[in-house]
Amino acid sequence: MTWMNASLRAFVIFVYFVVATVWLPNFVVRLGSVASASSFVKDSVVLAVWGAGLVAGLWLLRSAQRRGII
């Protein structure tokens, strides 16, 4: 694997985790129905979205490792 190829793969992984664990929860918390909910519901929804993004990312990393992609 070349440095360029490894750098591109690392950048894709970085972008995924930024989108899934930073941007998406922030987007969801600003939705009208979530924004107007109580703080407990809002925090629970954002936690679920963040956790799903994190767990999916870790599962994708492990799957890619098993296949020899990374």
Secondary structure, DSSP 4 states (H G I P E B T S, - for coil): --HHHHHHHHHHHHHHHHIIIIIHHHHHHTSHHHHTS-HHHHHHHHHHHHHHHHHHHHHHHHHHHHHT--
